[in-house]
């Protein structure tokens, strides 16, 4: 847990520990700074207190009849390296929450609480607080409580300026509402919600492209000169919890997929039965400029782009055909950019996802020779 000990006069032993690179007093100060932030995420079932050895959560206070717990864990990958370079760390906290809670909601679960793990070579209070502010913002948006975490100062394992993050989320869903549901069949409609950008995947490739192009993170974006690369590439991951849960509760949703590492090609099959495939039409949504630029600058084929990045689609839903129009309207009313991007078809084996017209739809982003 984020925690500190009782205030005592530093002993010789404590001084020696500080000489070794770990400052207990600085850790205590960090807990004191973030405790009010964590309390602001309170929700039924949790008091969001920090400092104990474990966090308590009262599931009965949430009103579930026959709940199944769902747990997820994730990180932000090498996106954190660009965030550190740019000095823009609050957004990476939002990313951390989003990558976990979006994985919960695609199973029909409401996020209940969140824990974080922050590791660094030397605890910088300002930088660490910026990360936690982002985590708190993400928890508020997702409706879950930040109930604790761990801040580890590990000199020798990390350089003083280095940092890494991991997140852990737990949610609940009524037993008869777990997704994906049985009965996914040919003819079912595929809806998709727009992403806010790259989200938190593919950044090892992004960083390689930046190096190859001789670009710095604070340079103007070649595809959007009025914005810096930092503004575009570090745009936080969109949190789909409220809109996705609204769609599930409205009825007609059979499955949802969070489009993360592996892109559309690898993530949609995770929620499909073996006897069907997903057929998408690349002309049915607009490929954002950042992906067009990455395809050209990185010399990527369309299939590489669709397997590495979200290609502009952050969440995909498989829905009953009679409910498709109503669900599109509901999702749009929730503030989502939503498109009907394909259908479920018969098909066994591979490929499990077919994307038609990629060359045509993305023709103005042909790889350089």
N, C-alpha and C positions, 0 to 999 in steps of 0.2 A: 504494500500500500504506500501511497505518498504519505510519508510520516516523518516526524522528528521526535527527538527525545526531550526530556526535561532540561530546562536551562540550568546548567551548572558551570562553575568556574572551570575553564579549560585546564586540563592536567597536562603533565609532560607527555603522557601517552597520546592524548588527543593532538598535541602539537606535533608529535612524530607522525601521526596519521595524516595530518595536513601536509607535512613535508613530503609524504609519500604520494600526495596528489588528491586526497579525499578530504573535503572540508565538511564536517558534520553540521557546523553552524550554518553554512551556506545552504545546505539541504533543508534545515529547519526553516530558514528564512523563505525558501521557495514554497514550502507547504503553507506557511502563513499567508503568502501572497495569493496562492491559488484557491485556498479554501472557500473564500466568498464566491469565486467563480463557479466552483463545483456546486455550492448550495443553490445557485440560481437555476440548476437543472432539475430540481426536485420534481417528482411526479408521484402519483399514487403508488404505494408499495415501497418507497425509498425515501430516506431522509438525506441521502447524498452526503453523508458525513465522511471525513477523511481522518486518518490517523490510527485506526485500529488495525488488527492483524487480518481481518476479513470484513467484507461488506455484507450486510443483511438486506434481504429483499422479501417483502411480504406479498407473495403471489395472490393470496386470497383477496387482498385489497384492490386488485385489478378487475375483479368480477368475472373471472373465467370459470366455466362450468366443468370442463374436462380437458385441461390444457396439455399440450405437448411443448416442451422446451426445445428451442433451437439455438445453437451456439455457433459463432463464427469467429475467425481470427484472420487478420490480414495486416499488411504494411503499406508503405507508399513507394517501395522500390527506390530506384536511383533518381526519381524525381526530387528527392530530398537534396541531392547534390546541387541541382540547379537552384533550388530554393535557398540553400545556404549561400551560394555564390551571389544570388540577387539580393539577399537580405530580406526575403519575403516569406516569412515562416508561418504566419497565421493561416494562410490558405492550405498549407500542408496538414494542419490540424483538422481542417474540414475534410480533406481527402481521407485522412485516417478513419474518421467516423464513417464517411460515405462508403468506403470500400467494404466495411463490415456490415453496416445496416442495410445496404442494398442487397447484399447476399442473404440477409434474413428475410427481407420482404418478399423476395421471389419464391419463398416457400410458404407464403401466406402469413408470416409471423410479424407481430407488432414488436419493435425493439423496446425492451424494458430498461436495460442498463448497460453501461459501457465502462471498460477499464482500459488504461493505456500503459505502455511501457516505453520509457524514454531513456536511452543510454547515450552517454557522452564521455569524452575524455576529461573535460572540465566543465562543471555546471556554470553556465552563463545565465544569470537570473533573468535578464531581459529577453534573451532569445527563447529560453524555456517557457517563460510566461506567454510569449507571443504564440508559441505552439499550443499551449493549453487554452488560450483564448479562442483559437480556431477549433479546438476539440469541443469546447463549450458551445460555440456557435453551431457546430454540427449536431451536437446532442440536442440542443433546443429545437433545431429544425426537424430532427428525426423524432422528437418527443420522448427521448430516453434520458435516464439519469446518469451522470458521471459519478460513479460510486467509489472510485479509487484507482490505484495504479501503482507503478513503481518508477522511481527516478534513480538510475544507477550511474554513479560517477566512477569510471573505470580507466584510469590512466594506464597507458601501456597497451591496452587493447584498442583504444581509440586515441587518435591525436587530440590535443586540447580543443581544436575547433570542430571536430567531427561529431556527428549525432546520428542516431538511428531511432526509428519508431516502430512500434507494433501496437495493434489495437485488438480488443476482444469485446464482443457484443453478445448478449443473450436476449432472446425474445420468446414470445409464446404465441401459440395458435391453437384454436379449438381442434380437437382430434379430427372432426369431420370436415375441417376446412383446409387441411394440409395440401399444399401444391407440390408437384403437379398432380392433377386429378386424373383418374382413369378415364378412358374414352376419347383421348386425342385421336382424331381420325381425318382422313382425306376430306378436303373441303373446309376445314377450320381456317379461320382468317388469322393472319399475322399482322399485328399492329406494332409500331415501334415509337419510342419516345426519343426526342433529340438529346444528344449529349451536350455538355457545356464546352467540350473541347477534347483534349487528349485524355482527360481524367487522370489516372495514375498508372498507366501501362505503356510499355514501349519506349521508356526513356533512355535505356541503354542505346537503342538505335538512334533516338533523337540526339543524344549527346554526340554520337559518332558523326551524324550528319552535320551538326553545328561545327565540329572540329574540321571536317572535310571542307566545309564552305568558308572556313576562317571567320566564323561569326561568334560574337560574344553575347551573353545573355541580355545585356542592356542595349544592344543594337536595335534599330528599327526593324520590325518584321518585314522580310522581303515581299510578303503577300498582303501586308496591311501596314504601310509606312507610317500611319498616324499612331501606331501602337508599338511598344517595344516587344521583343521576343519574350521577355519575362512576363509581360501582361498576358500574352496569348498562351504561352506554354504552361504557365503556372496557374491558369484559371482553375479554381477548385472543382472537384468532381460534383456533379449534380446529385442531390439526395432525392430519391424518388418515393420515399416512404409514404407520405401523406396521399399523393395521387394514386399510387399503386394500391394502397389499402382501400381507398375509396372505390376503385374499380372492382376489387375483389368483393367488397361488401355489396356492390350493386348487382353482382351476379353475371355469370357468363364467361368468366376467366378460367381457363383450364390449366394454363402454365405461364410462367414468366422466367426470363433468363436475363441475368445481369451481364452485360457485355464488357468483360475485362480482358486479361491476358489471354491470347488465343483468338480474340476478335469474334466476329459473327460465325466464322467457320468452326471454331472449337466449343463455343459456349452454348449455342442453341441445341446441339445434340444432347446435352446433359439433361434436358427435360423432355426429350422425345422418346416414345417407345420404338422398338427396333423395326417395326414394320412400316414406318413412314419416314419421309424426308421433308425438309423445309425448302421451298422454292421462293426465292426473293427476286425482285426486279429492281436493279440499281437505279432505274430511271424514276422510281417512285419517291426518292428523297434526294435532297441536295447534299453533295459531298462538300463539307466546309473547306474554306481556302487553306487552312493549316494542313489538312490531309493531302490536298492537291499538291501543295508545295513539298511536303515530305515525300510523296511519291516521285515527283520529278527530281528533287535534289538527292534523294536517297537511291534513285534508280530502281524503284520497286515495281514489280509486276502488280497487276490488280489483285491477284490472289494473295501475294505477300502482304499487301496493304490490309486486306480483309482478314488476314490471319494474325496480324500483329496489333492493329489498332481497332477502335470501335467504329471507325468510318462514319462518325456522326450520329450513331445510334447507341444510346446508353442502356436502354431497357427494352426488351422485346416481349410481347404478350401473345399467347395463342388463345383465341377466343371463339365462342360459338358464333356461327355466321349470323343468326338473327339478332345477336346482341352487338354486332360490330359497330354499327352507326351510333347507337346510343352510348357505347363506351368511348368512342372517339370524341363525342360531344362532351361527355363527362370529364375526360382527361384534359381536353382543351380548356374547359372551365376551371380546372385545377391549375392552369398556367403552363401546361405542357405543350410543346410542339409535337403533334402526333400525326403519323401517316400510316396508311395501309400499305405494307411493303411486300406482301406475298401471301401464300397459302400453303397448307399442308397437303402433300401428295403421297400416293402409295410409293413405297420404295424400301428395299432392304439392302444392307451392306453399305458401302461407301460410294460416292460422298453422301453424307447426311444432310449437308446444306449445299444448295445450288444457287448461285447468284447470277442471274442472266443480265446481259447488256452492260457489264462493267466497262468493257472497252469503249462502248458508245457513250455511256453516261459520264465517264471520266476521261474522255478523249483529249481534252485540253490539258491533260497532265501526263502526257506520254513521257516515259523515262528518257533521260538524256543518253546519247550514245557515248 
